[in-house]
Amino acid sequence: MECTYKDLKAWQKAMDLVADVYAITKRFPWDEKNGLTNQMRRAAVSIPANIAEGQGRRYEGEFQHFLRIARGSLLELETLVQIAAKLRYLQSDDSEHLLESTAEVGRVLNGLLASIHKN
């Protein structure tokens, strides 16, 4: 049986991160709906979406390209979490949780990139 993007640990962890971002940003101020809330959600969704798209391309070079885009979105999300914390839209436990999750996704994503590069 062929491995799909759903089997990738990076995609699975990124999907969990999306769910966390949506749940936490529901508590943001209403006037941030089209601002920071939307930007954080879009960055989070971009991570597993790019992992899936890249895996579906079937060529290592293209897969690496999409994984790098996913990593860029991850770093964008991490920055947005720090901004939200600085603006006090996030409680410290929520920001710590999201930053720990982004770090974990980053480690797994970097490992996946390294394993593809070796082949």
Phi and psi in radians as a Rosetta constraint file:
Dihedral C 1 N 2 CA 2 C 2 CIRCULARHARMONIC -1.368 0.35
Dihedral N 2 CA 2 C 2 N 3 CIRCULARHARMONIC 2.478 0.35
Dihedral C 2 N 3 CA 3 C 3 CIRCULARHARMONIC -1.292 0.35
Dihedral N 3 CA 3 C 3 N 4 CIRCULARHARMONIC 2.366 0.35
Dihedral C 3 N 4 CA 4 C 4 CIRCULARHARMONIC -1.999 0.35
Dihedral N 4 CA 4 C 4 N 5 CIRCULARHARMONIC 3.025 0.35
Dihedral C 4 N 5 CA 5 C 5 CIRCULARHARMONIC -1.019 0.35
Dihedral N 5 CA 5 C 5 N 6 CIRCULARHARMONIC -0.514 0.35
Dihedral C 5 N 6 CA 6 C 6 CIRCULARHARMONIC -1.165 0.35
Dihedral N 6 CA 6 C 6 N 7 CIRCULARHARMONIC -0.355 0.35
Dihedral C 6 N 7 CA 7 C 7 CIRCULARHARMONIC -1.460 0.35
Dihedral N 7 CA 7 C 7 N 8 CIRCULARHARMONIC -0.224 0.35
Dihedral C 7 N 8 CA 8 C 8 CIRCULARHARMONIC -1.354 0.35
Dihedral N 8 CA 8 C 8 N 9 CIRCULARHARMONIC 2.212 0.35
Dihedral C 8 N 9 CA 9 C 9 CIRCULARHARMONIC -1.017 0.35
Dihedral N 9 CA 9 C 9 N 10 CIRCULARHARMONIC -0.639 0.35
Dihedral C 9 N 10 CA 10 C 10 CIRCULARHARMONIC -1.083 0.35
Dihedral N 10 CA 10 C 10 N 11 CIRCULARHARMONIC -0.741 0.35
Dihedral C 10 N 11 CA 11 C 11 CIRCULARHARMONIC -1.168 0.35
Dihedral N 11 CA 11 C 11 N 12 CIRCULARHARMONIC -0.758 0.35
Dihedral C 11 N 12 CA 12 C 12 CIRCULARHARMONIC -1.067 0.35
Dihedral N 12 CA 12 C 12 N 13 CIRCULARHARMONIC -0.814 0.35
Dihedral C 12 N 13 CA 13 C 13 CIRCULARHARMONIC -1.178 0.35
Dihedral N 13 CA 13 C 13 N 14 CIRCULARHARMONIC -0.626 0.35
Dihedral C 13 N 14 CA 14 C 14 CIRCULARHARMONIC -1.154 0.35
Dihedral N 14 CA 14 C 14 N 15 CIRCULARHARMONIC -0.639 0.35
Dihedral C 14 N 15 CA 15 C 15 CIRCULARHARMONIC -1.129 0.35
Dihedral N 15 CA 15 C 15 N 16 CIRCULARHARMONIC -0.696 0.35
Dihedral C 15 N 16 CA 16 C 16 CIRCULARHARMONIC -1.100 0.35
Dihedral N 16 CA 16 C 16 N 17 CIRCULARHARMONIC -0.693 0.35
Dihedral C 16 N 17 CA 17 C 17 CIRCULARHARMONIC -1.099 0.35
Dihedral N 17 CA 17 C 17 N 18 CIRCULARHARMONIC -0.719 0.35
Dihedral C 17 N 18 CA 18 C 18 CIRCULARHARMONIC -1.016 0.35
Dihedral N 18 CA 18 C 18 N 19 CIRCULARHARMONIC -0.825 0.35
Dihedral C 18 N 19 CA 19 C 19 CIRCULARHARMONIC -1.059 0.35
Dihedral N 19 CA 19 C 19 N 20 CIRCULARHARMONIC -0.727 0.35
Dihedral C 19 N 20 CA 20 C 20 CIRCULARHARMONIC -1.127 0.35
Dihedral N 20 CA 20 C 20 N 21 CIRCULARHARMONIC -0.764 0.35
Dihedral C 20 N 21 CA 21 C 21 CIRCULARHARMONIC -1.074 0.35
Dihedral N 21 CA 21 C 21 N 22 CIRCULARHARMONIC -0.776 0.35
Dihedral C 21 N 22 CA 22 C 22 CIRCULARHARMONIC -1.088 0.35
Dihedral N 22 CA 22 C 22 N 23 CIRCULARHARMONIC -0.780 0.35
Dihedral C 22 N 23 CA 23 C 23 CIRCULARHARMONIC -1.113 0.35
Dihedral N 23 CA 23 C 23 N 24 CIRCULARHARMONIC -0.755 0.35
Dihedral C 23 N 24 CA 24 C 24 CIRCULARHARMONIC -1.281 0.35
Dihedral N 24 CA 24 C 24 N 25 CIRCULARHARMONIC -0.683 0.35
Dihedral C 24 N 25 CA 25 C 25 CIRCULARHARMONIC -1.278 0.35
Dihedral N 25 CA 25 C 25 N 26 CIRCULARHARMONIC -0.225 0.35
Dihedral C 25 N 26 CA 26 C 26 CIRCULARHARMONIC -1.055 0.35
Dihedral N 26 CA 26 C 26 N 27 CIRCULARHARMONIC -0.424 0.35
Dihedral C 26 N 27 CA 27 C 27 CIRCULARHARMONIC -1.593 0.35
Dihedral N 27 CA 27 C 27 N 28 CIRCULARHARMONIC -0.001 0.35
Dihedral C 27 N 28 CA 28 C 28 CIRCULARHARMONIC -1.207 0.35
Dihedral N 28 CA 28 C 28 N 29 CIRCULARHARMONIC 2.761 0.35
Dihedral C 28 N 29 CA 29 C 29 CIRCULARHARMONIC -1.015 0.35
Dihedral N 29 CA 29 C 29 N 30 CIRCULARHARMONIC 2.556 0.35
Dihedral C 29 N 30 CA 30 C 30 CIRCULARHARMONIC -0.997 0.35
Dihedral N 30 CA 30 C 30 N 31 CIRCULARHARMONIC -0.662 0.35
Dihedral C 30 N 31 CA 31 C 31 CIRCULARHARMONIC -1.244 0.35
Dihedral N 31 CA 31 C 31 N 32 CIRCULARHARMONIC -0.070 0.35
Dihedral C 31 N 32 CA 32 C 32 CIRCULARHARMONIC -1.709 0.35
Dihedral N 32 CA 32 C 32 N 33 CIRCULARHARMONIC 0.056 0.35
Dihedral C 32 N 33 CA 33 C 33 CIRCULARHARMONIC -0.946 0.35
Dihedral N 33 CA 33 C 33 N 34 CIRCULARHARMONIC -0.787 0.35
Dihedral C 33 N 34 CA 34 C 34 CIRCULARHARMONIC -1.666 0.35
Dihedral N 34 CA 34 C 34 N 35 CIRCULARHARMONIC 0.133 0.35
Dihedral C 34 N 35 CA 35 C 35 CIRCULARHARMONIC -1.955 0.35
Dihedral N 35 CA 35 C 35 N 36 CIRCULARHARMONIC -1.920 0.35
Dihedral C 35 N 36 CA 36 C 36 CIRCULARHARMONIC -1.097 0.35
Dihedral N 36 CA 36 C 36 N 37 CIRCULARHARMONIC -0.677 0.35
Dihedral C 36 N 37 CA 37 C 37 CIRCULARHARMONIC -1.005 0.35
Dihedral N 37 CA 37 C 37 N 38 CIRCULARHARMONIC -0.914 0.35
Dihedral C 37 N 38 CA 38 C 38 CIRCULARHARMONIC -1.110 0.35
Dihedral N 38 CA 38 C 38 N 39 CIRCULARHARMONIC -0.733 0.35
Dihedral C 38 N 39 CA 39 C 39 CIRCULARHARMONIC -1.153 0.35
Dihedral N 39 CA 39 C 39 N 40 CIRCULARHARMONIC -0.716 0.35
Dihedral C 39 N 40 CA 40 C 40 CIRCULARHARMONIC -1.122 0.35
Dihedral N 40 CA 40 C 40 N 41 CIRCULARHARMONIC -0.742 0.35
Dihedral C 40 N 41 CA 41 C 41 CIRCULARHARMONIC -1.144 0.35
Dihedral N 41 CA 41 C 41 N 42 CIRCULARHARMONIC -0.743 0.35
Dihedral C 41 N 42 CA 42 C 42 CIRCULARHARMONIC -1.120 0.35
Dihedral N 42 CA 42 C 42 N 43 CIRCULARHARMONIC -0.737 0.35
Dihedral C 42 N 43 CA 43 C 43 CIRCULARHARMONIC -1.104 0.35
Dihedral N 43 CA 43 C 43 N 44 CIRCULARHARMONIC -0.750 0.35
Dihedral C 43 N 44 CA 44 C 44 CIRCULARHARMONIC -1.108 0.35
Dihedral N 44 CA 44 C 44 N 45 CIRCULARHARMONIC -0.800 0.35
Dihedral C 44 N 45 CA 45 C 45 CIRCULARHARMONIC -1.116 0.35
Dihedral N 45 CA 45 C 45 N 46 CIRCULARHARMONIC -0.585 0.35
Dihedral C 45 N 46 CA 46 C 46 CIRCULARHARMONIC -1.087 0.35
Dihedral N 46 CA 46 C 46 N 47 CIRCULARHARMONIC -0.509 0.35
Dihedral C 46 N 47 CA 47 C 47 CIRCULARHARMONIC -1.138 0.35
Dihedral N 47 CA 47 C 47 N 48 CIRCULARHARMONIC -1.069 0.35
Dihedral C 47 N 48 CA 48 C 48 CIRCULARHARMONIC -1.195 0.35
Dihedral N 48 CA 48 C 48 N 49 CIRCULARHARMONIC -0.507 0.35
Dihedral C 48 N 49 CA 49 C 49 CIRCULARHARMONIC -1.108 0.35
Dihedral N 49 CA 49 C 49 N 50 CIRCULARHARMONIC -0.732 0.35
Dihedral C 49 N 50 CA 50 C 50 CIRCULARHARMONIC -1.276 0.35
Dihedral N 50 CA 50 C 50 N 51 CIRCULARHARMONIC -0.577 0.35
Dihedral C 50 N 51 CA 51 C 51 CIRCULARHARMONIC -1.080 0.35
Dihedral N 51 CA 51 C 51 N 52 CIRCULARHARMONIC -0.809 0.35
Dihedral C 51 N 52 CA 52 C 52 CIRCULARHARMONIC -1.123 0.35
Dihedral N 52 CA 52 C 52 N 53 CIRCULARHARMONIC -0.810 0.35
Dihedral C 52 N 53 CA 53 C 53 CIRCULARHARMONIC -1.085 0.35
Dihedral N 53 CA 53 C 53 N 54 CIRCULARHARMONIC -0.754 0.35
Dihedral C 53 N 54 CA 54 C 54 CIRCULARHARMONIC -1.114 0.35
Dihedral N 54 CA 54 C 54 N 55 CIRCULARHARMONIC -0.731 0.35
Dihedral C 54 N 55 CA 55 C 55 CIRCULARHARMONIC -1.142 0.35
Dihedral N 55 CA 55 C 55 N 56 CIRCULARHARMONIC -0.561 0.35
Dihedral C 55 N 56 CA 56 C 56 CIRCULARHARMONIC -1.295 0.35
Dihedral N 56 CA 56 C 56 N 57 CIRCULARHARMONIC -0.267 0.35
Dihedral C 56 N 57 CA 57 C 57 CIRCULARHARMONIC -1.294 0.35
Dihedral N 57 CA 57 C 57 N 58 CIRCULARHARMONIC -0.432 0.35
Dihedral C 57 N 58 CA 58 C 58 CIRCULARHARMONIC 1.322 0.35
Dihedral N 58 CA 58 C 58 N 59 CIRCULARHARMONIC -0.177 0.35
Dihedral C 58 N 59 CA 59 C 59 CIRCULARHARMONIC -1.860 0.35
Dihedral N 59 CA 59 C 59 N 60 CIRCULARHARMONIC 2.302 0.35
Dihedral C 59 N 60 CA 60 C 60 CIRCULARHARMONIC -0.962 0.35
Dihedral N 60 CA 60 C 60 N 61 CIRCULARHARMONIC -0.746 0.35
Dihedral C 60 N 61 CA 61 C 61 CIRCULARHARMONIC -1.077 0.35
Dihedral N 61 CA 61 C 61 N 62 CIRCULARHARMONIC -0.730 0.35
Dihedral C 61 N 62 CA 62 C 62 CIRCULARHARMONIC -1.218 0.35
Dihedral N 62 CA 62 C 62 N 63 CIRCULARHARMONIC -0.697 0.35
Dihedral C 62 N 63 CA 63 C 63 CIRCULARHARMONIC -1.039 0.35
Dihedral N 63 CA 63 C 63 N 64 CIRCULARHARMONIC -0.817 0.35
Dihedral C 63 N 64 CA 64 C 64 CIRCULARHARMONIC -1.030 0.35
Dihedral N 64 CA 64 C 64 N 65 CIRCULARHARMONIC -0.730 0.35
Dihedral C 64 N 65 CA 65 C 65 CIRCULARHARMONIC -1.025 0.35
Dihedral N 65 CA 65 C 65 N 66 CIRCULARHARMONIC -0.825 0.35
Dihedral C 65 N 66 CA 66 C 66 CIRCULARHARMONIC -1.236 0.35
Dihedral N 66 CA 66 C 66 N 67 CIRCULARHARMONIC -0.564 0.35
Dihedral C 66 N 67 CA 67 C 67 CIRCULARHARMONIC -1.149 0.35
Dihedral N 67 CA 67 C 67 N 68 CIRCULARHARMONIC -0.624 0.35
Dihedral C 67 N 68 CA 68 C 68 CIRCULARHARMONIC -1.185 0.35
Dihedral N 68 CA 68 C 68 N 69 CIRCULARHARMONIC -0.641 0.35
Dihedral C 68 N 69 CA 69 C 69 CIRCULARHARMONIC -1.117 0.35
Dihedral N 69 CA 69 C 69 N 70 CIRCULARHARMONIC -0.749 0.35
Dihedral C 69 N 70 CA 70 C 70 CIRCULARHARMONIC -1.044 0.35
Dihedral N 70 CA 70 C 70 N 71 CIRCULARHARMONIC -0.724 0.35
Dihedral C 70 N 71 CA 71 C 71 CIRCULARHARMONIC -1.132 0.35
Dihedral N 71 CA 71 C 71 N 72 CIRCULARHARMONIC -0.670 0.35
Dihedral C 71 N 72 CA 72 C 72 CIRCULARHARMONIC -1.091 0.35
Dihedral N 72 CA 72 C 72 N 73 CIRCULARHARMONIC -0.739 0.35
Dihedral C 72 N 73 CA 73 C 73 CIRCULARHARMONIC -1.131 0.35
Dihedral N 73 CA 73 C 73 N 74 CIRCULARHARMONIC -0.628 0.35
Dihedral C 73 N 74 CA 74 C 74 CIRCULARHARMONIC -1.096 0.35
Dihedral N 74 CA 74 C 74 N 75 CIRCULARHARMONIC -0.788 0.35
Dihedral C 74 N 75 CA 75 C 75 CIRCULARHARMONIC -1.177 0.35
Dihedral N 75 CA 75 C 75 N 76 CIRCULARHARMONIC -0.604 0.35
Dihedral C 75 N 76 CA 76 C 76 CIRCULARHARMONIC -1.070 0.35
Dihedral N 76 CA 76 C 76 N 77 CIRCULARHARMONIC -0.827 0.35
Dihedral C 76 N 77 CA 77 C 77 CIRCULARHARMONIC -1.055 0.35
Dihedral N 77 CA 77 C 77 N 78 CIRCULARHARMONIC -0.757 0.35
Dihedral C 77 N 78 CA 78 C 78 CIRCULARHARMONIC -1.018 0.35
Dihedral N 78 CA 78 C 78 N 79 CIRCULARHARMONIC -0.745 0.35
Dihedral C 78 N 79 CA 79 C 79 CIRCULARHARMONIC -1.137 0.35
Dihedral N 79 CA 79 C 79 N 80 CIRCULARHARMONIC -0.721 0.35
Dihedral C 79 N 80 CA 80 C 80 CIRCULARHARMONIC -1.141 0.35
Dihedral N 80 CA 80 C 80 N 81 CIRCULARHARMONIC -0.630 0.35
Dihedral C 80 N 81 CA 81 C 81 CIRCULARHARMONIC -1.088 0.35
Dihedral N 81 CA 81 C 81 N 82 CIRCULARHARMONIC -0.761 0.35
Dihedral C 81 N 82 CA 82 C 82 CIRCULARHARMONIC -1.125 0.35
Dihedral N 82 CA 82 C 82 N 83 CIRCULARHARMONIC -0.656 0.35
Dihedral C 82 N 83 CA 83 C 83 CIRCULARHARMONIC -1.132 0.35
Dihedral N 83 CA 83 C 83 N 84 CIRCULARHARMONIC -0.815 0.35
Dihedral C 83 N 84 CA 84 C 84 CIRCULARHARMONIC -1.065 0.35
Dihedral N 84 CA 84 C 84 N 85 CIRCULARHARMONIC -0.664 0.35
Dihedral C 84 N 85 CA 85 C 85 CIRCULARHARMONIC -1.158 0.35
Dihedral N 85 CA 85 C 85 N 86 CIRCULARHARMONIC -0.742 0.35
Dihedral C 85 N 86 CA 86 C 86 CIRCULARHARMONIC -1.103 0.35
Dihedral N 86 CA 86 C 86 N 87 CIRCULARHARMONIC -0.607 0.35
Dihedral C 86 N 87 CA 87 C 87 CIRCULARHARMONIC -1.437 0.35
Dihedral N 87 CA 87 C 87 N 88 CIRCULARHARMONIC -0.009 0.35
Dihedral C 87 N 88 CA 88 C 88 CIRCULARHARMONIC 1.115 0.35
Dihedral N 88 CA 88 C 88 N 89 CIRCULARHARMONIC 0.541 0.35
Dihedral C 88 N 89 CA 89 C 89 CIRCULARHARMONIC -1.455 0.35
Dihedral N 89 CA 89 C 89 N 90 CIRCULARHARMONIC -0.328 0.35
Dihedral C 89 N 90 CA 90 C 90 CIRCULARHARMONIC -1.978 0.35
Dihedral N 90 CA 90 C 90 N 91 CIRCULARHARMONIC 2.424 0.35
Dihedral C 90 N 91 CA 91 C 91 CIRCULARHARMONIC -1.297 0.35
Dihedral N 91 CA 91 C 91 N 92 CIRCULARHARMONIC 2.695 0.35
Dihedral C 91 N 92 CA 92 C 92 CIRCULARHARMONIC -1.040 0.35
Dihedral N 92 CA 92 C 92 N 93 CIRCULARHARMONIC -0.641 0.35
Dihedral C 92 N 93 CA 93 C 93 CIRCULARHARMONIC -1.179 0.35
Dihedral N 93 CA 93 C 93 N 94 CIRCULARHARMONIC -0.603 0.35
Dihedral C 93 N 94 CA 94 C 94 CIRCULARHARMONIC -1.199 0.35
Dihedral N 94 CA 94 C 94 N 95 CIRCULARHARMONIC -0.758 0.35
Dihedral C 94 N 95 CA 95 C 95 CIRCULARHARMONIC -1.161 0.35
Dihedral N 95 CA 95 C 95 N 96 CIRCULARHARMONIC -0.698 0.35
Dihedral C 95 N 96 CA 96 C 96 CIRCULARHARMONIC -1.075 0.35
Dihedral N 96 CA 96 C 96 N 97 CIRCULARHARMONIC -0.764 0.35
Dihedral C 96 N 97 CA 97 C 97 CIRCULARHARMONIC -1.065 0.35
Dihedral N 97 CA 97 C 97 N 98 CIRCULARHARMONIC -0.839 0.35
Dihedral C 97 N 98 CA 98 C 98 CIRCULARHARMONIC -1.132 0.35
Dihedral N 98 CA 98 C 98 N 99 CIRCULARHARMONIC -0.688 0.35
Dihedral C 98 N 99 CA 99 C 99 CIRCULARHARMONIC -1.205 0.35
Dihedral N 99 CA 99 C 99 N 100 CIRCULARHARMONIC -0.629 0.35
Dihedral C 99 N 100 CA 100 C 100 CIRCULARHARMONIC -1.135 0.35
Dihedral N 100 CA 100 C 100 N 101 CIRCULARHARMONIC -0.712 0.35
Dihedral C 100 N 101 CA 101 C 101 CIRCULARHARMONIC -1.160 0.35
Dihedral N 101 CA 101 C 101 N 102 CIRCULARHARMONIC -0.732 0.35
Dihedral C 101 N 102 CA 102 C 102 CIRCULARHARMONIC -1.136 0.35
Dihedral N 102 CA 102 C 102 N 103 CIRCULARHARMONIC -0.650 0.35
Dihedral C 102 N 103 CA 103 C 103 CIRCULARHARMONIC -1.117 0.35
Dihedral N 103 CA 103 C 103 N 104 CIRCULARHARMONIC -0.731 0.35
Dihedral C 103 N 104 CA 104 C 104 CIRCULARHARMONIC -1.134 0.35
Dihedral N 104 CA 104 C 104 N 105 CIRCULARHARMONIC -0.805 0.35
Dihedral C 104 N 105 CA 105 C 105 CIRCULARHARMONIC -1.056 0.35
Dihedral N 105 CA 105 C 105 N 106 CIRCULARHARMONIC -0.706 0.35
Dihedral C 105 N 106 CA 106 C 106 CIRCULARHARMONIC -1.066 0.35
Dihedral N 106 CA 106 C 106 N 107 CIRCULARHARMONIC -0.760 0.35
Dihedral C 106 N 107 CA 107 C 107 CIRCULARHARMONIC -1.078 0.35
Dihedral N 107 CA 107 C 107 N 108 CIRCULARHARMONIC -0.791 0.35
Dihedral C 107 N 108 CA 108 C 108 CIRCULARHARMONIC -1.181 0.35
Dihedral N 108 CA 108 C 108 N 109 CIRCULARHARMONIC -0.711 0.35
Dihedral C 108 N 109 CA 109 C 109 CIRCULARHARMONIC -1.117 0.35
Dihedral N 109 CA 109 C 109 N 110 CIRCULARHARMONIC -0.765 0.35
Dihedral C 109 N 110 CA 110 C 110 CIRCULARHARMONIC -1.109 0.35
Dihedral N 110 CA 110 C 110 N 111 CIRCULARHARMONIC -0.667 0.35
Dihedral C 110 N 111 CA 111 C 111 CIRCULARHARMONIC -1.110 0.35
Dihedral N 111 CA 111 C 111 N 112 CIRCULARHARMONIC -0.716 0.35
Dihedral C 111 N 112 CA 112 C 112 CIRCULARHARMONIC -1.121 0.35
Dihedral N 112 CA 112 C 112 N 113 CIRCULARHARMONIC -0.787 0.35
Dihedral C 112 N 113 CA 113 C 113 CIRCULARHARMONIC -1.028 0.35
Dihedral N 113 CA 113 C 113 N 114 CIRCULARHARMONIC -0.772 0.35
Dihedral C 113 N 114 CA 114 C 114 CIRCULARHARMONIC -1.118 0.35
Dihedral N 114 CA 114 C 114 N 115 CIRCULARHARMONIC -0.693 0.35
Dihedral C 114 N 115 CA 115 C 115 CIRCULARHARMONIC -1.188 0.35
Dihedral N 115 CA 115 C 115 N 116 CIRCULARHARMONIC -0.604 0.35
Dihedral C 115 N 116 CA 116 C 116 CIRCULARHARMONIC -1.235 0.35
Dihedral N 116 CA 116 C 116 N 117 CIRCULARHARMONIC -0.695 0.35
Dihedral C 116 N 117 CA 117 C 117 CIRCULARHARMONIC -1.101 0.35
Dihedral N 117 CA 117 C 117 N 118 CIRCULARHARMONIC -0.571 0.35
Dihedral C 117 N 118 CA 118 C 118 CIRCULARHARMONIC -1.214 0.35
Dihedral N 118 CA 118 C 118 N 119 CIRCULARHARMONIC -0.530 0.35
